Amino acid sequence: MSLKNLEPYKSHIHEYGFSVINNVFSDQEVGEIISVLNTIDTSRENFRKSEDLFAIRQFLKEIPEIKDLIFNDNIKRITREIFGEKYVVVKSIYFDKPETSNWYVAYHQDLTISVDKKLELPNFGPWTTKQNQFAVQPPLNILENIYTIRIHLDDTDENNGALKVVPKSHAKGIYRPETIDWTVETEEICKVEKGGVMLMKPLTLHGSNRTTNGKKRRVIHIEFSDMLLPEQLNWSEKMNSI
């Protein structure tokens, strides 16, 4: 299953902050990814479990055997042609929003990066630490440079937590959700088919509603950058080869 011309998707994410590409993974490829997910030991400390959400942080480090399944020819082509030749993985999370989930996410931007240590650096902060993992808000130019791929393992629409976004908000710097002027801004629901991906800039305002249709929403969230961090600071999940 090969993708057609990617140029329209590239121009869409640059202008609007997001883009949806379906048919990136075949049903067989999705099935192989899910079968690996169904066999993992969920008791590890990087796994978060609740009635409303199951999540794995540092996903590609925790489940290295899944990497070859995720980086098929289509994903490699998307990263190369839409992001750039030198873009590499810098963060990965797996989310499983179960059928009965009441989990919803208010509008926000993704303002932190995952790094290997805490260093006092100008324009880096605030810092958070969870389970010996360090996250920090970096300078704006680093956030503006990142691309996110969200791989959908289920059909996702407004009834099972598809992302809603504010188009073009990625170009407005740090944008506090409480200041959204809905007389000016619009909202768009990003429906994605099973095996499709949503591309997003992290500064795009986004959120999601509760599940109402009793269907799962499983998403693999991977962030990419081609920037080096200053001094001795490193991306905590940097993977040079994909």
C-alpha positions in Angstrom: 0.0 0.0 0.0 1.9 3.0 -1.2 1.0 6.7 -0.7 0.4 9.1 -3.5 1.8 12.7 -3.7 2.5 14.0 -0.2 2.8 17.6 -1.2 -0.9 18.5 -0.4 -0.4 17.1 3.2 2.8 19.0 3.6 1.3 22.3 2.6 -1.8 21.6 4.8 0.2 21.0 8.0 2.3 24.1 7.3 -0.7 26.3 6.9 -3.2 24.8 9.4 -0.9 23.0 11.9 -2.3 19.5 11.2 -3.0 17.0 8.4 -4.7 13.6 8.1 -3.4 10.8 5.8 -5.4 7.6 5.6 -4.2 4.2 4.4 -0.7 4.5 5.8 -0.9 1.0 7.3 -2.7 -2.0 5.9 -5.2 -4.0 8.1 -2.6 -6.7 8.3 0.1 -4.3 9.5 -2.3 -2.9 12.1 -3.2 -6.4 13.2 0.5 -7.2 13.7 1.1 -4.1 15.8 -2.0 -4.9 18.0 -0.8 -8.5 18.5 2.5 -7.2 19.9 0.6 -4.8 22.2 -1.6 -7.6 23.4 1.4 -9.6 24.6 3.3 -7.0 26.6 3.8 -7.1 30.4 1.8 -4.1 31.6 3.2 -4.0 35.1 6.3 -1.9 34.2 6.8 1.5 35.8 6.5 3.5 32.6 3.0 2.1 32.1 0.0 4.1 33.4 -3.2 2.2 34.0 -6.6 3.5 35.0 -10.3 2.8 34.1 -10.2 5.7 31.6 -6.7 5.4 30.1 -3.8 3.0 29.6 -0.6 4.7 28.5 3.1 3.6 27.9 5.7 6.4 28.0 9.0 6.0 26.2 7.0 3.5 24.1 9.7 2.6 21.5 12.2 2.0 24.2 9.9 -0.1 26.3 8.6 -2.2 23.3 11.6 -2.2 20.9 10.3 -5.2 18.9 7.4 -3.0 17.6 9.8 -0.5 15.9 10.1 -2.4 12.6 6.3 -2.7 12.4 5.7 1.0 12.9 8.4 2.4 10.6 7.0 0.9 7.4 7.9 2.5 4.0 5.0 4.9 4.2 6.0 6.3 7.6 9.6 6.6 6.5 8.5 8.5 3.4 6.3 10.9 5.4 9.1 11.8 7.8 11.5 12.3 4.9 9.3 14.2 2.5 7.1 16.2 4.9 9.4 16.7 7.9 12.9 16.6 6.5 15.8 14.2 5.8 17.4 14.8 9.2 14.3 14.4 11.4 14.6 11.7 14.1 12.3 10.3 16.9 12.6 12.3 20.1 9.5 11.1 22.0 7.0 8.3 21.9 3.8 7.4 23.8 1.1 4.8 23.4 -2.5 5.7 24.4 -5.4 3.3 24.8 -8.6 5.0 25.5 -11.0 2.1 26.4 -14.5 1.7 25.1 -16.0 2.9 28.5 -13.6 5.8 28.9 -14.9 9.1 30.4 -11.4 10.6 29.7 -11.5 13.9 27.9 -8.7 16.4 27.3 -9.3 20.2 27.4 -7.7 22.4 24.8 -3.9 22.7 25.2 -0.6 22.9 23.3 2.1 20.3 23.8 4.7 22.6 25.4 7.3 20.2 26.9 10.0 17.9 25.6 11.5 14.8 27.2 15.2 15.1 28.1 17.8 13.0 29.8 18.6 15.3 32.8 17.8 18.5 34.5 20.1 21.4 33.7 19.7 25.1 34.5 19.7 26.7 31.1 18.4 30.1 29.9 14.9 30.0 28.5 14.4 26.3 29.6 11.6 25.9 32.2 9.5 25.1 34.0 10.7 21.5 34.7 8.8 18.5 35.8 10.0 15.0 36.9 7.9 11.8 36.8 9.4 8.4 37.5 12.9 9.7 36.9 11.9 11.2 33.5 12.6 14.8 32.9 10.4 17.2 31.0 10.9 20.8 30.3 9.4 23.7 28.3 12.1 24.7 25.8 12.5 27.9 23.9 9.8 28.5 21.3 12.0 27.7 18.2 12.5 24.2 19.4 8.7 23.6 19.8 8.1 25.2 16.4 10.5 22.7 14.8 8.8 19.5 16.1 6.4 17.4 14.2 4.1 14.7 15.7 2.7 11.6 14.0 -0.3 10.0 15.7 -0.9 6.5 14.3 -4.5 5.3 14.7 -5.1 1.6 15.4 -8.9 2.1 15.3 -11.4 4.2 13.3 -11.6 7.4 15.3 -14.3 10.2 15.1 -16.0 12.7 17.4 -17.7 9.8 19.2 -14.6 8.1 20.5 -12.2 10.8 21.2 -10.9 12.1 17.9 -8.7 15.2 18.3 -10.4 18.5 17.9 -8.1 21.3 16.8 -8.0 25.1 16.3 -6.6 25.5 12.7 -3.6 27.9 12.3 -3.1 28.2 16.1 0.4 26.7 15.7 1.6 29.9 14.2 0.6 32.1 17.2 3.3 31.2 19.7 2.3 30.2 23.2 -1.5 30.4 23.1 -3.3 30.1 26.4 -6.5 28.1 26.0 -8.5 30.4 28.2 -7.8 33.2 25.8 -9.3 31.5 22.7 -11.7 33.9 21.0 -14.3 31.7 19.4 -15.7 34.6 17.4 -12.4 34.5 15.5 -11.2 30.9 15.8 -12.8 27.7 14.4 -12.8 24.1 15.6 -12.2 21.1 13.4 -12.6 17.4 14.3 -9.9 15.2 12.9 -11.5 11.9 11.9 -8.9 9.3 11.2 -9.5 5.8 9.8 -7.9 2.7 11.2 -4.4 2.5 9.7 -4.3 6.2 9.1 -2.2 8.9 10.7 -2.7 12.5 11.9 0.2 14.8 11.6 0.4 17.7 13.9 2.6 20.6 15.1 2.7 20.5 18.9 1.8 24.2 19.2 -1.6 23.5 17.5 -4.3 23.9 20.1 -5.9 20.5 20.5 -8.2 18.5 22.8 -10.6 15.5 22.8 -14.1 14.6 24.0 -15.3 11.7 26.0 -16.0 8.4 24.3 -19.8 8.0 23.7 -20.0 5.2 21.1 -18.4 2.3 23.1 -15.5 2.0 20.7 -11.7 1.9 21.5 -9.3 4.5 20.5 -5.7 3.3 20.4 -3.1 5.8 19.2 0.7 5.7 18.9 2.1 9.2 19.4 5.6 9.9 18.1 7.4 13.2 18.0 10.3 14.1 15.6 12.9 16.9 15.6 16.2 17.6 13.7 17.6 20.0 16.3 20.4 19.4 18.8 19.8 20.6 22.3 22.2 23.0 24.0 25.3 22.1 26.1 25.0 18.7 27.7 21.3 18.3 27.4 20.0 15.4 25.2 16.6 14.2 24.0 15.7 11.3 26.3 14.4 9.0 23.5 16.5 10.1 20.5 16.6 7.4 17.8 18.9 8.2 14.9 17.8 5.4 12.7 14.2 4.6 11.7 
